[in-house]
Amino acid sequence: MKRPRSRLWYDGLENTPHRVYLRAIGFTSDDFQKPLIAVVAAWSEAGPCNFNVLPGSLRVKEGVRSAGGVPLAVPTIVVNDGINMGTPGMRYSLISRELIADTIEAQVASHGFDGWVGIGGCDKTQPGIMMAMARLDLPSIYIYGGTAEHGVLDGETVTVQSAFEAVGAYLKGLIDEERLYEIEKAAMPTPGTCQGLFTANTMAILAEALGLSPLGSASPPATSSERARELARAGALAVGLVETGLTPRRILTYEAFYNAIVTLMAISGSTNAVLHLLAIAREAGVKLALDDFDEASRKVPVIAALAPAGKYTMVDLHNVGGAPVILRKLLDRGLLYGEAVTVEGVEIGKLLSKWEPRTDYNILYDFDKPYKPHAGLRILRGSLAPRGAVMKIGASGILKFKGAAKVFDSEEEAFKAIERGYVEEGDVVVVRYVGPKGAPGMPEMLKITAAIVGAGLGEKVALITDGRFSGATRGVMVGHAAPEAAVGGPIALVENGDEIVIDGEKGTLDVLLGGDELARRRDKWSPPPLPKQGLLRKYAKLVTQADEGAVTH
């Protein structure tokens, strides 16, 4: 069997000391003749999303061995988004994406691995692994650790989203503490990632569309036997990739990214996917810009009623066929590049021919009768965001909003204002200095958006920010405003009472101020100080703007 890299580390008399180290952990002479496969486990007990990744890595190792390879497990870090939501820890979430890619590069490049498998779960582990795949360009495969089962309370589906929004309902007096506690206990009955089409499940589906994950591997729940089989299959496939020499950059063409973008629009996936696809494309050397997302958003309606746009979860999607059913619909509509190669070594169009398109008008819809007549996301530009912003429209369906600004320089300020009833119907809440450099780390605003929705203002108040949104976000929400406030973007110049106009149909985002007034305000503006030390300071100095994927190189 082929061993293009490990032979350089472990063959020959001069590498005798290297073999000593592996014999110390149980290697036999036969093992040195087999492909060496890294099993990169983004594992952590600090939350449910990656809790099952370590036992899952054992399944991957079984698959590697079954195909004639030798697996070695190596770790990478995890920051759990949900547990850090609304706390200072959320600043480290997006930063962890870069750290994951960097740590994988360091470990896989330095130990002579012939190929590798990355196992992810929570939001940033997935794009971090995919960025590393593109950067290293070694035979590799991404496999998802799987979603959690949704809960049931009084016969109704409940998820983590239910818990976040219940806090807003409690603060508004719409539910009591006992009901809040019942939701808390019911919302997440098993380990796995957040259950709706939030960022983790969005990225798992897009990994299939990109061709980096086997078709059908995104939707099996984390604790299911199907998930165990998918993990083992990924291990075996990795050995085959070493033999054929197929690497990520042959898979990650512009056509593959376009397939992922149209899928994102059709499922009304997380806004975070825009950042992540831009970042992965940069690593792959593929030119991708917000214009590509804008183009796709104008021709693809939403055809899946998945939460938060609908009420169904990833488990529900799995029960009707999973992501390939949606991809087949896109292919039949002429919206996918069927010739794009996948990690299975076969063109995606040929693989999808085995999957039957399905419509039930509960979870899955047709293009002629879509769930929503527009895409899930829209790219906006204008005087408030000259380089672009991302509007999530799949959940609310509201494309236009005009109102007076209420401006906050932190998430906590905004939350306290909502808590005390300061935010009212018709307001445009502006939360700034929470961008890539400003926070730093571009935290998600789920604590605020959930409070707005929970208070019954989801379609009556708009939120604009240079920060990010959780995939569980719904309402009239515009994020990723670029340039951000910390570098002097127009969002830094907005004052209370300024009229702001959001137009998702035209794709515009404007503050109704003249150039002279903006210039006057700019003369008085000064940049905020950087953090004094540590990772946050390093990141703030290196990171690019959101329209470039918020990357550090």
C-alpha positions as CSV (number, residue, x, y, z in Angstrom):
1,M,0.0,0.0,0.0
2,K,1.1,3.6,-0.7
3,R,2.9,5.5,2.1
4,P,3.9,8.8,0.5
5,R,4.8,10.6,3.7
6,S,5.3,8.0,6.5
7,R,8.1,6.3,4.7
8,L,10.1,9.5,4.9
9,W,9.7,9.5,8.7
10,Y,10.0,5.8,9.5
11,D,11.8,3.8,6.7
12,G,15.5,3.1,6.6
13,L,18.3,2.6,9.1
14,E,18.6,6.4,9.6
15,N,15.0,6.5,11.0
16,T,15.6,3.7,13.6
17,P,15.1,6.2,16.5
18,H,11.7,7.3,15.0
19,R,10.5,3.7,14.9
20,V,11.6,3.2,18.5
21,Y,9.0,5.9,19.6
22,L,6.2,4.1,17.8
23,R,7.2,0.6,19.0
24,A,7.0,2.1,22.5
25,I,3.2,2.5,21.9
26,G,2.7,-0.9,20.5
27,F,3.7,-0.8,16.8
28,T,4.8,-4.0,15.1
29,S,7.1,-4.4,12.1
30,D,4.0,-5.0,9.9
31,D,2.5,-1.7,11.1
32,F,5.4,0.3,9.6
33,Q,4.4,-1.1,6.1
34,K,0.8,0.4,6.3
35,P,-0.5,3.9,5.7
36,L,-0.4,6.0,8.8
37,I,-3.7,7.8,9.3
38,A,-4.2,10.6,11.9
39,V,-7.6,10.6,13.6
40,V,-8.1,14.2,14.6
41,A,-10.7,14.4,17.4
42,A,-12.2,17.7,18.3
43,W,-13.3,16.4,21.7
44,S,-14.3,18.0,24.9
45,E,-16.5,17.2,27.9
46,A,-17.2,20.9,28.4
47,G,-20.6,20.6,26.7
48,P,-22.6,18.1,24.7
49,C,-21.7,19.0,21.2
50,N,-18.3,17.2,21.1
51,F,-18.9,14.9,24.0
52,N,-19.2,11.9,21.8
53,V,-16.3,12.7,19.5
54,L,-13.8,10.7,21.6
55,P,-15.7,7.4,21.5
56,G,-16.5,8.3,17.9
57,S,-12.8,8.4,17.1
58,L,-12.6,4.7,18.2
59,R,-15.1,3.9,15.4
60,V,-13.0,5.8,12.9
61,K,-9.9,3.9,14.0
62,E,-11.8,0.6,13.5
63,G,-12.5,1.7,9.9
64,V,-8.9,2.7,9.3
65,R,-7.7,-0.7,10.5
66,S,-10.4,-2.6,8.4
67,A,-9.0,-0.9,5.2
68,G,-5.4,-1.8,6.0
69,G,-4.2,1.4,7.6
70,V,-2.8,2.2,11.1
71,P,-4.6,5.0,13.0
72,L,-3.2,7.4,15.6
73,A,-5.5,9.7,17.4
74,V,-4.5,13.3,18.0
75,P,-6.5,16.1,19.6
76,T,-7.5,19.6,18.8
77,I,-9.3,22.2,20.9
78,V,-13.0,23.0,21.3
79,V,-14.9,26.1,22.4
80,N,-18.5,25.3,23.1
81,D,-20.6,28.2,21.6
82,G,-23.8,27.5,23.5
83,I,-22.3,27.6,26.9
84,N,-20.4,30.8,26.2
85,M,-23.3,32.6,24.6
86,G,-23.7,36.1,26.2
87,T,-20.5,35.8,28.2
88,P,-16.9,37.1,27.7
89,G,-16.0,33.6,26.7
90,M,-17.9,34.0,23.4
91,R,-15.0,36.2,22.1
92,Y,-13.0,33.0,21.9
93,S,-15.5,31.1,19.7
94,L,-14.5,32.4,16.2
95,I,-10.9,32.6,17.3
96,S,-11.0,28.9,18.0
97,R,-11.6,28.2,14.4
98,E,-8.2,29.6,13.5
99,L,-6.6,27.7,16.4
100,I,-8.1,24.5,15.3
101,A,-6.8,24.9,11.8
102,D,-3.4,25.8,13.1
103,T,-3.1,23.0,15.6
104,I,-4.2,20.4,13.1
105,E,-1.6,21.8,10.6
106,A,1.1,21.5,13.2
107,Q,0.3,18.0,14.3
108,V,-0.5,16.4,10.9
109,A,2.4,18.1,9.1
110,S,4.9,17.2,11.7
111,H,4.4,13.4,12.3
112,G,4.6,12.0,8.8
113,F,0.9,11.1,8.4
114,D,-0.1,9.8,5.0
115,G,-3.7,11.0,5.5
116,W,-6.1,12.0,8.1
117,V,-9.7,12.1,9.3
118,G,-11.2,15.1,11.2
119,I,-14.1,14.6,13.5
120,G,-16.0,17.7,14.5
121,G,-19.2,18.8,16.3
122,C,-19.7,22.3,17.7
123,D,-19.8,25.2,15.3
124,K,-16.1,26.2,14.9
125,T,-14.6,22.7,15.0
126,Q,-16.1,21.9,11.6
127,P,-14.8,24.9,9.5
128,G,-11.5,24.7,11.4
129,I,-11.1,21.1,10.3
130,M,-12.1,21.9,6.7
131,M,-9.7,24.9,6.6
132,A,-6.9,22.6,7.7
133,M,-7.9,20.1,5.0
134,A,-7.6,22.7,2.3
135,R,-4.3,24.1,3.8
136,L,-2.5,20.8,4.2
137,D,-3.9,19.3,1.0
138,L,-3.3,15.7,2.1
139,P,-5.7,12.8,1.6
140,S,-8.3,13.6,4.2
141,I,-12.0,13.5,5.0
142,Y,-14.3,15.3,7.4
143,I,-16.9,13.4,9.4
144,Y,-19.5,14.9,11.7
145,G,-19.9,13.7,15.3
146,G,-23.7,14.1,15.0
147,T,-26.6,16.1,16.3
148,A,-28.4,15.7,19.6
149,E,-32.0,14.3,19.7
150,H,-34.6,17.0,20.2
151,G,-36.7,17.0,23.4
152,V,-40.4,16.7,23.8
153,L,-42.5,18.7,26.3
154,D,-46.3,18.4,26.5
155,G,-46.2,16.7,23.1
156,E,-44.3,19.5,21.4
157,T,-40.7,19.5,20.1
158,V,-38.3,21.6,22.2
159,T,-34.6,22.3,21.5
160,V,-31.8,24.5,22.8
161,Q,-33.4,27.4,20.8
162,S,-36.5,26.9,23.0
163,A,-34.4,27.4,26.1
164,F,-32.8,30.6,24.9
165,E,-36.1,32.1,23.8
166,A,-37.8,31.0,27.0
167,V,-35.5,33.3,28.9
168,G,-36.9,36.3,27.0
169,A,-40.4,35.1,27.6
170,Y,-39.7,34.8,31.3
171,L,-38.3,38.3,31.5
172,K,-41.4,39.6,29.8
173,G,-43.6,37.7,32.2
174,L,-45.0,35.4,29.5
175,I,-44.0,32.2,31.4
176,D,-43.2,31.5,35.0
177,E,-40.0,30.1,36.5
178,E,-41.4,26.6,36.8
179,R,-42.1,26.5,33.1
180,L,-38.6,27.8,32.3
181,Y,-37.2,25.0,34.4
182,E,-39.3,22.4,32.6
183,I,-38.0,23.6,29.3
184,E,-34.4,23.5,30.7
185,K,-34.8,19.9,31.6
186,A,-36.4,18.8,28.4
187,A,-34.5,20.7,25.7
188,M,-31.5,18.5,25.1
189,P,-32.0,14.8,26.2
190,T,-28.8,13.4,24.6
191,P,-25.2,14.5,23.7
192,G,-24.6,15.9,20.2
193,T,-24.9,19.3,18.6
194,C,-27.7,21.7,18.8
195,Q,-30.7,20.1,17.1
196,G,-32.1,22.6,14.6
197,L,-30.5,23.9,11.4
198,F,-28.2,26.0,13.5
199,T,-24.5,26.5,12.6
200,A,-23.3,23.0,13.4
201,N,-25.9,21.2,11.4
202,T,-25.6,23.8,8.6
203,M,-21.9,23.2,8.3
204,A,-22.4,19.4,8.4
205,I,-24.8,19.6,5.4
206,L,-22.5,22.0,3.6
207,A,-19.6,19.6,4.1
208,E,-21.6,17.1,2.0
209,A,-22.4,19.7,-0.6
210,L,-18.7,20.7,-0.8
211,G,-17.7,17.0,-1.3
212,L,-15.6,16.8,1.9
213,S,-18.0,14.4,3.7
214,P,-19.6,11.3,2.4
215,L,-23.2,11.8,1.2
216,G,-25.7,10.9,3.9
217,S,-23.2,11.3,6.7
218,A,-24.5,14.6,8.2
219,S,-27.9,13.7,9.6
220,P,-27.6,10.5,11.7
221,P,-27.9,11.4,15.4
222,A,-24.8,11.4,17.6
223,T,-25.9,8.4,19.7
224,S,-27.3,6.3,16.8
225,S,-25.9,3.1,15.4
226,E,-26.0,4.8,12.0
227,R,-23.6,7.4,13.3
228,A,-21.2,4.7,14.4
229,R,-21.3,3.2,10.9
230,E,-20.6,6.5,9.2
231,L,-17.6,7.1,11.5
232,A,-16.2,3.7,10.6
233,R,-16.9,4.3,6.9
234,A,-14.9,7.6,7.1
235,G,-11.9,5.8,8.5
236,A,-11.9,3.2,5.7
237,L,-12.4,5.9,3.0
238,A,-9.3,7.8,4.3
239,V,-7.1,4.8,3.6
240,G,-8.6,4.7,0.1
241,L,-7.8,8.3,-0.4
242,V,-4.1,7.7,0.3
243,E,-4.1,5.0,-2.3
244,T,-5.8,7.1,-5.0
245,G,-4.0,10.3,-4.1
246,L,-7.3,12.4,-4.1
247,T,-6.7,15.5,-2.0
248,P,-9.0,18.4,-0.9
249,R,-7.9,21.0,-3.4
250,R,-9.0,18.7,-6.2
251,I,-12.4,18.6,-4.5
252,L,-12.6,22.2,-3.4
253,T,-13.2,23.9,-6.8
254,Y,-15.3,27.0,-7.4
255,E,-18.1,24.7,-8.5
256,A,-18.0,22.9,-5.2
257,F,-18.2,26.1,-3.2
258,Y,-21.1,27.3,-5.4
259,N,-22.9,24.0,-4.7
260,A,-22.5,24.7,-1.0
261,I,-23.7,28.3,-1.4
262,V,-26.9,27.3,-3.2
263,T,-27.5,24.6,-0.6
264,L,-27.1,27.2,2.2
265,M,-29.7,29.4,0.6
266,A,-32.2,26.6,0.0
267,I,-32.1,25.3,3.6
268,S,-32.0,28.8,5.2
269,G,-28.8,27.9,7.0
270,S,-26.7,29.9,9.5
271,T,-25.2,33.2,8.6
272,N,-22.0,31.9,10.0
273,A,-21.6,29.7,7.0
274,V,-20.9,32.8,4.9
275,L,-17.8,33.5,7.0
276,H,-16.7,29.9,7.1
277,L,-17.1,29.2,3.3
278,L,-15.1,32.4,2.6
279,A,-12.4,31.2,5.0
280,I,-12.2,27.6,3.6
281,A,-12.1,29.0,0.0
282,R,-9.2,31.3,1.0
283,E,-7.2,28.2,2.3
284,A,-8.0,26.3,-1.0
285,G,-6.9,29.2,-3.2
286,V,-10.4,29.7,-4.6
287,K,-11.7,33.2,-5.2
288,L,-15.0,33.6,-3.4
289,A,-16.7,36.8,-2.4
290,L,-20.0,38.1,-1.0
291,D,-21.1,38.7,-4.6
292,D,-21.3,34.9,-5.1
293,F,-23.7,34.6,-2.2
294,D,-25.7,37.5,-3.4
295,E,-26.1,35.9,-6.9
296,A,-27.2,32.6,-5.5
297,S,-29.7,34.3,-3.1
298,R,-31.6,35.8,-6.0
299,K,-32.4,32.4,-7.6
300,V,-32.9,29.9,-4.8
301,P,-36.0,29.8,-2.6
302,V,-36.1,28.0,0.8
303,I,-37.3,24.4,0.3
304,A,-36.8,23.0,3.8
305,A,-38.8,23.9,6.9
306,L,-36.0,23.4,9.4
307,A,-35.7,25.4,12.6
308,P,-35.3,28.3,13.1
309,A,-37.0,29.1,9.7
310,G,-39.5,26.2,10.4
311,K,-40.1,23.8,13.3
312,Y,-38.3,20.7,12.3
313,T,-34.9,19.4,13.5
314,M,-31.9,17.5,12.0
315,V,-33.4,14.3,13.3
316,D,-36.6,15.0,11.4
317,L,-34.6,15.6,8.2
318,H,-32.7,12.4,8.7
319,N,-36.0,10.5,8.9
320,V,-36.9,11.7,5.4
321,G,-33.6,11.0,3.8
322,G,-31.1,13.6,5.1
323,A,-29.1,16.2,3.1
324,P,-28.9,14.2,-0.1
325,V,-32.6,14.5,-0.7
326,I,-32.2,18.3,-0.7
327,L,-29.1,18.1,-2.9
328,R,-30.9,15.9,-5.4
329,K,-33.7,18.5,-5.6
330,L,-31.1,21.2,-6.4
331,L,-29.4,19.0,-8.9
332,D,-32.7,18.2,-10.7
333,R,-33.4,22.0,-10.8
334,G,-30.0,22.6,-12.5
335,L,-28.7,24.5,-9.5
336,L,-25.8,22.1,-8.6
337,Y,-22.6,21.4,-10.6
338,G,-23.1,17.7,-10.9
339,E,-19.5,17.1,-12.1
340,A,-18.0,18.3,-8.9
341,V,-15.8,15.5,-7.4
342,T,-16.4,14.3,-3.8
343,V,-14.3,12.6,-1.2
344,E,-15.8,9.3,-2.3
345,G,-13.9,9.7,-5.5
346,V,-17.2,10.0,-7.6
347,E,-18.9,13.0,-9.0
348,I,-21.7,14.4,-6.8
349,G,-24.2,14.1,-9.6
350,K,-23.6,10.4,-10.0
351,L,-23.8,9.8,-6.3
352,L,-27.1,11.7,-6.0
353,S,-28.7,9.6,-8.8
354,K,-29.0,6.9,-6.1
355,W,-31.2,9.2,-3.9
356,E,-34.8,9.8,-4.7
357,P,-36.1,13.4,-4.4
358,R,-38.8,13.6,-1.8
359,T,-41.6,16.1,-1.0
360,D,-43.9,16.0,1.9
361,Y,-44.8,19.7,2.4
362,N,-44.0,19.4,6.0
363,I,-40.2,19.3,6.1
364,L,-39.4,19.2,2.3
365,Y,-40.9,21.4,-0.4
366,D,-40.6,21.8,-4.1
367,F,-39.2,24.7,-6.1
368,D,-42.5,25.3,-7.7
369,K,-44.2,25.5,-4.3
370,P,-41.3,26.5,-1.9
371,Y,-41.5,26.9,1.8
372,K,-40.4,30.5,1.4
373,P,-40.4,32.3,-2.0
374,H,-36.9,33.8,-1.3
375,A,-33.5,32.5,-0.2
376,G,-32.6,32.1,3.5
377,L,-30.0,34.9,3.4
378,R,-29.4,38.1,1.6
379,I,-26.3,40.2,1.1
380,L,-26.8,44.0,1.8
381,R,-24.6,46.9,1.0
382,G,-25.1,50.7,1.5
383,S,-24.0,53.7,3.5
384,L,-24.1,51.7,6.7
385,A,-22.1,48.7,5.4
386,P,-20.2,49.6,2.2
387,R,-18.3,46.3,2.1
388,G,-21.4,44.3,2.9
389,A,-23.6,42.7,5.6
390,V,-25.6,39.5,5.9
391,M,-29.3,39.5,6.5
392,K,-31.1,36.4,7.6
393,I,-34.6,36.4,6.1
394,G,-35.5,32.7,6.0
395,A,-37.1,32.7,9.5
396,S,-38.9,36.1,9.6
397,G,-39.7,36.5,5.9
398,I,-39.5,40.3,6.5
399,L,-37.3,41.9,3.8
400,K,-37.9,45.6,4.6
401,F,-37.7,47.6,7.8
402,K,-37.3,51.2,8.7
403,G,-36.8,52.7,12.1
404,A,-34.9,54.8,14.5
405,A,-31.6,53.6,15.9
406,K,-31.0,52.7,19.5
407,V,-27.3,52.3,19.8
408,F,-25.2,50.1,22.1
409,D,-21.5,49.6,22.3
410,S,-21.7,46.1,23.7
411,E,-24.0,43.0,23.8
412,E,-24.5,43.4,27.6
413,E,-25.7,47.0,27.3
414,A,-28.2,45.9,24.7
415,F,-29.5,43.0,26.7
416,K,-30.0,45.1,29.8
417,A,-32.0,47.6,27.7
418,I,-34.2,44.8,26.4
419,E,-34.6,43.5,29.9
420,R,-35.9,46.8,31.3
421,G,-38.2,47.4,28.3
422,Y,-36.2,50.2,26.8
423,V,-36.4,48.6,23.3
424,E,-39.8,49.1,21.7
425,E,-41.7,48.2,18.6
426,G,-40.2,49.9,15.5
427,D,-36.7,50.3,16.9
428,V,-33.5,49.4,15.1
429,V,-31.2,48.1,17.7
430,V,-27.5,48.7,16.7
431,V,-24.9,46.7,18.6
432,R,-21.4,47.6,17.6
433,Y,-17.7,47.2,18.6
434,V,-18.4,43.5,18.6
435,G,-16.8,42.7,15.2
436,P,-13.6,40.6,14.5
437,K,-11.3,43.3,15.9
438,G,-13.6,45.2,18.1
439,A,-14.8,42.5,20.6
440,P,-12.3,41.0,19.6
441,G,-13.6,37.7,18.2
442,M,-16.9,38.7,16.7
443,P,-19.2,37.1,19.2
444,E,-22.7,35.9,18.5
445,M,-25.7,37.9,19.6
446,L,-28.1,35.0,20.4
447,K,-28.7,36.2,24.0
448,I,-30.1,39.5,22.5
449,T,-32.0,38.0,19.6
450,A,-33.6,35.3,21.7
451,A,-34.6,38.0,24.3
452,I,-36.2,40.0,21.5
453,V,-38.1,37.0,20.1
454,G,-39.0,35.8,23.6
455,A,-40.4,39.2,24.4
456,G,-42.7,39.1,21.4
457,L,-40.8,41.6,19.4
458,G,-39.2,39.3,16.8
459,E,-40.8,40.8,13.8
460,K,-41.3,44.3,15.3
461,V,-37.7,45.2,16.1
462,A,-34.6,45.0,13.8
463,L,-31.1,44.3,15.0
464,I,-27.9,45.4,13.1
465,T,-24.5,44.5,14.3
466,D,-20.9,44.1,13.2
467,G,-20.9,40.9,15.3
468,R,-22.3,37.5,14.4
469,F,-25.6,35.6,14.9
470,S,-26.1,32.1,16.2
471,G,-27.7,29.7,13.7
472,A,-30.6,29.6,16.1
473,T,-31.4,33.3,15.5
474,R,-34.6,34.4,14.0
475,G,-36.2,37.8,13.6
476,V,-35.2,40.9,11.5
477,M,-31.4,40.5,11.9
478,V,-28.5,42.0,9.9
479,G,-24.9,41.0,10.9
480,H,-21.3,41.0,9.7
481,A,-21.5,44.7,8.9
482,A,-18.2,45.7,7.2
483,P,-16.2,47.7,7.8
484,E,-16.8,47.1,11.5
485,A,-16.9,49.9,14.1
486,A,-13.5,49.2,15.5
487,V,-11.8,50.2,12.2
488,G,-14.0,53.3,11.7
489,G,-16.8,51.7,9.7
490,P,-20.0,53.8,9.3
491,I,-21.7,51.7,12.0
492,A,-19.3,53.5,14.5
493,L,-20.9,56.8,13.5
494,V,-24.6,56.0,14.1
495,E,-26.3,57.9,16.9
496,N,-29.6,57.3,18.7
497,G,-32.5,58.4,16.6
498,D,-30.8,58.1,13.2
499,E,-33.2,56.7,10.6
500,I,-32.0,53.3,9.2
501,V,-33.5,51.6,6.2
502,I,-33.1,47.8,5.6
503,D,-34.2,46.6,2.1
504,G,-33.6,43.0,1.5
505,E,-35.3,43.1,-1.9
506,K,-32.9,45.7,-3.2
507,G,-30.0,44.5,-1.1
508,T,-29.4,47.8,0.6
509,L,-28.6,48.9,4.2
510,D,-28.5,52.7,4.7
511,V,-28.4,55.3,7.5
512,L,-30.3,58.4,6.3
513,L,-27.5,60.9,6.9
514,G,-25.7,63.2,4.5
515,G,-22.1,62.9,3.7
516,D,-21.2,66.2,5.5
517,E,-22.8,64.9,8.8
518,L,-21.0,61.6,8.5
519,A,-17.7,63.4,7.9
520,R,-18.3,65.6,10.9
521,R,-18.9,62.6,13.1
522,R,-15.9,60.8,11.7
523,D,-13.6,63.7,12.7
524,K,-14.6,63.2,16.3
525,W,-14.2,59.4,16.2
526,S,-11.2,57.6,17.7
527,P,-10.4,53.8,17.6
528,P,-10.8,51.7,20.7
529,P,-7.7,50.3,22.4
530,L,-6.6,46.8,21.7
531,P,-6.5,44.2,24.5
532,K,-3.3,44.5,26.4
533,Q,-2.0,41.0,26.1
534,G,-2.6,37.4,25.2
535,L,-4.6,35.6,22.4
536,L,-7.2,38.4,22.1
537,R,-4.6,41.0,21.3
538,K,-2.8,38.8,18.8
539,Y,-6.1,38.0,17.1
540,A,-7.2,41.6,16.9
541,K,-4.0,42.6,15.3
542,L,-4.2,39.9,12.6
543,V,-7.8,39.3,11.8
544,T,-9.4,40.6,8.5
545,Q,-12.9,42.0,8.1
546,A,-16.1,39.8,7.9
547,D,-16.4,40.2,4.2
548,E,-13.1,38.4,3.8
549,G,-14.0,35.6,6.2
550,A,-12.5,37.0,9.4
551,V,-9.3,35.1,8.9
552,T,-5.8,35.7,10.3
553,H,-3.6,35.2,7.3
